[in-house]
Amino acid sequence: MKHRSPRLLALTSFLTVGVLALSGCGQAAPSEAEKPRVLTTFTVLEDMAQNVADDYLEVESLTKPGAEIHEYEPTPSDIRKAHDADLVLDNGLNLESWFEKFIQDSDAQHITVSDGIEPIAIAEGDAASTPNPHAWMSPVNAQVYVDNMAKAFADLDPAHADEFRENARSYKQELASVHHDLLNDLKPLEKSQRTLVTCESAFSYLAKDAGLNEEYLWAVNSHAQATPSQVSHVIDAVKADKVRAVFCESTVSDHAMKQVVDATDASFGGVLYVDSLSEENGPVPTYVDLLKHDAETIARGLTGGDAAAETPEK
């Protein structure tokens, strides 16, 4: 039997430790396959969640950029994603009408990120008196979303709880700054200029933050076009308030709103983003970009600045 010298044993031990370190033992970051998986229902939540999760979790949106979330129909591959997820985040407030059935057979943890905000009721239509689901359009409410995400992520991955809390703190500071800038962008508007006319009643929370009045073609997105009476009502409101510009959201047709433009002195002020981010090279690749874009577009349109020559994404 051969005996190794002490020097050779020491060298062997040193090389073994080095190989183990390089192979991922100790404090090395987890591989993609090892990261807990978080699934969100739409791209806005995905971006918010990614800012809190950083590289410690794998975050994915169920829907793609440009998708309409209200009446989305999950596919078989979506069902598989839910089964593979460790945590699923939804907005709640009746936004994802399909969600309860979608999640019922999944073993993933689930949280509703709007929990804790004060809902604003929809004023009219079939959904009257139910919560307006677009609470994330207020940067103040968004900070509640972020806190809910940070807590859920800490429960999912306790080893990185401190990192999630610090990421959330930093991101909330950025959202507070966006809120301040949004108010400043809209501050020059006179009282007579503070009517925001959109296709859907998706801006109730932003309007409350900024002191704007709301007019809209329909209360909640649907596949149906605006009715003649809805178009007529908005035409009358635009004329009465001498509204300078009207707007429409990126995920719906602007055809009815163009009828309003043709029948009044208002211009088409541009495309606003609510339910979905754009592609990475588009105008709103992040949630913060979305808020800034909408505030700037609204302020420019209502103060009589150059109207945006945009067409809603389809």
C-alpha positions in Angstrom: 0.0 0.0 0.0 1.4 3.4 -1.0 1.5 6.2 1.5 1.2 9.8 0.4 3.6 12.5 1.7 2.1 15.2 4.0 2.9 17.8 1.3 0.9 15.8 -1.3 -2.0 15.4 1.1 -2.1 19.1 1.8 -2.0 19.9 -2.0 -4.8 17.4 -2.6 -6.9 18.9 0.2 -6.4 22.5 -1.2 -7.4 21.4 -4.7 -10.5 19.6 -3.5 -11.7 22.7 -1.6 -11.1 24.8 -4.7 -13.1 22.5 -6.9 -16.0 22.4 -4.5 -16.0 26.2 -4.3 -16.1 26.5 -8.1 -18.9 23.9 -8.4 -21.3 26.2 -6.5 -21.0 25.1 -2.8 -21.0 27.6 0.0 -22.5 31.0 -0.7 -22.7 30.9 -4.5 -25.8 32.4 -6.0 -28.5 29.8 -7.0 -28.8 28.8 -10.6 -31.9 29.7 -12.6 -33.4 26.3 -12.0 -32.9 26.6 -8.2 -34.6 30.0 -7.8 -38.2 30.2 -6.6 -40.5 31.0 -9.4 -43.0 33.9 -9.2 -45.8 34.2 -11.8 -47.7 37.5 -12.2 -50.9 38.0 -14.1 -49.7 40.9 -16.2 -46.6 42.9 -17.2 -47.0 45.8 -14.8 -47.0 43.5 -11.8 -44.0 41.6 -13.3 -41.9 44.8 -13.5 -42.8 45.8 -10.0 -42.1 42.4 -8.7 -38.7 42.2 -10.5 -37.6 45.5 -8.8 -38.3 43.9 -5.4 -37.0 40.4 -6.2 -33.8 41.5 -8.0 -31.9 38.3 -9.0 -33.0 36.2 -6.1 -36.3 35.0 -7.7 -37.4 34.1 -11.2 -40.3 36.4 -12.1 -42.5 36.0 -15.2 -45.7 37.5 -16.5 -48.6 35.3 -17.6 -49.6 37.8 -20.3 -47.3 39.4 -22.8 -46.7 43.2 -23.5 -49.8 44.7 -25.2 -52.2 42.1 -23.9 -55.7 43.1 -22.6 -56.0 41.7 -19.1 -59.7 42.0 -18.2 -61.0 39.2 -20.5 -57.8 37.3 -21.0 -58.3 33.5 -21.7 -55.5 31.4 -20.1 -54.0 28.7 -22.4 -52.9 25.2 -21.5 -49.3 26.5 -21.3 -50.4 29.1 -18.8 -51.9 26.4 -16.7 -48.5 24.6 -16.7 -46.8 27.8 -15.7 -49.1 28.1 -12.7 -48.3 24.5 -11.7 -44.6 25.2 -11.9 -44.8 28.4 -9.9 -44.0 28.7 -6.2 -45.9 32.0 -5.9 -48.6 33.6 -8.0 -49.4 37.3 -7.8 -52.7 38.8 -9.0 -54.1 42.3 -8.8 -57.5 41.5 -7.5 -60.3 44.1 -7.3 -62.1 42.0 -10.1 -59.5 42.8 -12.7 -58.7 39.2 -13.6 -62.2 37.8 -13.8 -60.8 34.5 -14.9 -58.2 34.1 -12.2 -60.1 32.0 -9.6 -60.7 29.2 -12.0 -57.2 29.5 -13.4 -55.5 29.1 -10.0 -57.8 26.5 -8.4 -55.8 23.4 -9.3 -52.4 24.9 -8.5 -50.4 24.2 -5.4 -48.6 27.5 -5.6 -48.9 30.1 -2.9 -51.0 33.1 -3.9 -51.3 36.7 -2.8 -53.4 39.6 -4.0 -51.1 42.6 -4.2 -53.8 45.3 -3.9 -54.7 44.2 -0.4 -54.7 47.2 1.9 -55.5 49.9 -0.6 -58.8 51.9 -0.4 -60.8 51.0 -3.5 -62.7 53.6 -5.6 -66.1 52.3 -6.8 -67.0 52.2 -10.4 -69.7 54.9 -10.9 -71.9 53.4 -13.6 -72.7 50.5 -16.0 -73.0 46.8 -15.2 -70.1 47.0 -12.8 -71.4 50.0 -10.8 -70.5 50.0 -7.1 -67.8 47.4 -7.6 -64.1 48.3 -7.1 -62.3 50.0 -9.9 -59.4 47.6 -10.4 -56.8 50.0 -11.7 -55.3 50.9 -8.3 -51.7 50.7 -9.5 -52.2 53.9 -11.6 -51.6 55.7 -8.3 -47.9 55.7 -7.3 -49.1 56.0 -3.7 -51.1 52.8 -4.0 -48.3 51.1 -5.8 -46.2 51.4 -2.7 -48.7 49.2 -0.9 -48.3 46.7 -3.7 -44.6 46.8 -3.2 -44.9 46.2 0.5 -47.2 43.2 -0.1 -44.7 41.8 -2.6 -41.7 42.2 -0.2 -43.5 40.4 2.6 -44.6 37.5 0.2 -41.1 37.2 -1.1 -39.6 37.1 2.4 -42.0 34.3 3.3 -41.1 32.4 0.1 -37.3 32.9 0.4 -36.4 33.8 4.0 -32.7 33.7 3.3 -33.0 36.9 1.3 -35.7 38.7 3.3 -33.4 41.6 4.1 -32.6 42.1 0.5 -36.3 42.1 -0.5 -37.0 44.7 2.2 -34.2 46.9 1.1 -35.1 46.6 -2.6 -38.7 47.5 -1.7 -37.6 50.6 0.4 -35.5 51.9 -2.5 -38.2 51.2 -5.1 -40.8 53.0 -3.0 -38.6 56.1 -2.8 -38.5 56.0 -6.6 -42.3 55.7 -6.8 -42.7 58.6 -4.3 -40.5 60.7 -6.6 -42.6 59.8 -9.6 -45.7 60.8 -7.7 -44.2 64.2 -6.9 -43.2 64.7 -10.5 -46.6 63.7 -11.7 -48.3 66.3 -9.6 -45.8 68.9 -10.8 -46.5 68.0 -14.4 -50.2 68.5 -13.9 -50.0 71.5 -11.6 -50.1 74.1 -14.4 -53.6 73.0 -15.4 -56.3 75.5 -14.6 -59.5 74.3 -13.1 -61.2 74.5 -16.4 -58.6 72.3 -18.0 -58.8 69.5 -15.4 -61.2 67.1 -17.3 -59.5 63.9 -18.3 -61.4 62.1 -21.1 -60.4 58.5 -21.9 -61.9 55.4 -23.5 -62.1 53.4 -20.2 -62.5 54.5 -16.6 -59.0 53.4 -15.8 -57.7 56.6 -14.3 -59.8 57.1 -11.2 -56.9 56.6 -8.8 -54.5 58.9 -10.8 -57.3 61.5 -11.2 -57.8 61.4 -7.4 -54.1 62.0 -6.8 -53.9 64.8 -9.3 -57.2 66.5 -8.8 -58.6 65.7 -12.2 -62.2 65.1 -13.2 -63.0 62.0 -15.3 -65.1 61.4 -18.4 -65.0 58.1 -20.3 -66.7 56.1 -23.0 -67.1 52.9 -20.8 -66.5 52.0 -17.3 -64.7 48.7 -17.8 -63.0 47.2 -20.9 -65.0 44.8 -23.0 -64.9 43.5 -26.5 -67.9 45.5 -27.5 -67.5 48.9 -29.1 -68.8 52.1 -27.4 -72.5 52.6 -27.9 -73.9 55.6 -29.7 -75.3 57.0 -26.4 -71.8 56.6 -24.8 -70.2 58.5 -27.6 -72.9 61.2 -27.5 -72.5 61.7 -23.8 -68.7 62.2 -24.1 -69.2 64.6 -27.0 -71.5 66.7 -24.9 -69.1 66.6 -22.0 -66.1 67.7 -24.1 -68.1 70.6 -25.6 -69.4 71.7 -22.2 -66.0 71.7 -20.5 -64.1 72.9 -23.6 -61.7 70.0 -23.3 -58.6 70.5 -25.4 -57.6 66.9 -25.8 -59.0 63.4 -25.4 -57.1 60.1 -25.0 -57.4 56.3 -25.4 -55.6 53.4 -23.8 -53.1 51.2 -25.7 -55.0 47.9 -25.4 -58.3 49.1 -26.9 -59.5 50.6 -30.2 -59.5 54.4 -30.4 -62.2 54.4 -33.1 -65.0 55.7 -30.9 -62.7 58.4 -29.4 -61.8 59.6 -32.9 -65.5 60.1 -33.4 -65.5 62.4 -30.4 -62.5 64.3 -32.0 -64.4 64.7 -35.3 -67.5 66.1 -33.5 -65.7 68.6 -31.2 -62.8 71.0 -31.1 -60.7 68.6 -29.1 -57.6 67.0 -30.5 -56.4 63.4 -29.9 -53.9 63.9 -27.2 -52.2 60.5 -27.5 -52.1 56.9 -26.3 -52.1 56.2 -22.6 -50.8 53.0 -21.0 -52.6 51.2 -18.2 -53.0 47.4 -18.3 -49.8 46.6 -20.1 -46.2 47.7 -20.6 -44.8 48.0 -24.1 -42.0 45.9 -25.6 -38.5 46.7 -24.3 -37.8 49.1 -27.2 -41.3 50.8 -26.9 -42.4 53.9 -25.0 -43.1 52.3 -21.6 -40.9 49.2 -21.0 -41.2 49.7 -17.2 -43.9 50.7 -14.8 -42.1 53.9 -13.9 -41.9 54.7 -17.6 -45.6 54.1 -17.9 -46.5 56.6 -15.1 -44.1 59.2 -16.5 -45.4 58.8 -20.1 -49.0 59.1 -19.0 -48.5 62.2 -16.8 -46.5 63.9 -19.5 -49.0 63.0 -22.3 -52.0 64.2 -20.2 -50.3 67.4 -19.2 -49.2 68.2 -22.8 -52.6 67.5 -24.2 -54.7 69.4 -21.6 -52.5 72.5 -21.6 -52.6 72.7 -25.4 -49.1 71.5 -26.1 -48.2 69.4 -29.2 -50.6 66.4 -29.4 -48.9 63.0 -29.6 -49.2 61.4 -33.0 -49.6 57.9 -31.7 -51.8 54.9 -32.5 -52.8 52.3 -29.9 -50.8 49.1 -30.0 -52.8 46.0 -31.1 
